[in-house]
């Protein structure tokens, strides 16, 4: 289970209070220290929370973080590569996070781009920019 999935499930379903920084994720029922991979649970814990935490605990730390995502930026026009999910086409557009359009790509998705797009990245016409 990815850390982002743990956060989403706990946030949407169970957590009444939420906080986050670089070192600690914490909520009403649970605390996870990222670096030390320790878990502290205080008080009564709903069964659903325990199931999610056990699944997370069984996930190796190296598999918990999401794969990095990138924008494919066209610097001359200041637009971005979009994948139109409806008709499976790539376009250059200034749209961001619009339903039906994918604008963030993992490295494995980039590796599977059509040859023309990979060539445009290799020659510098398009640039890969990490999503922060």
PyMOL commands that set and color helices and strands:
alter all, ss='L'
color gray80, all
select helices_A, chain A and resi 3-13+47-57+61-63+107-111+115-122
alter helices_A, ss='H'
color red, helices_A
select strands_A, chain A and resi 18-20+24-27+31-33+38-40+69-74+79-84+89-93+101-102+105-106+127-130
alter strands_A, ss='S'
color yellow, strands_A
deselect
rebuild
show_as cartoon
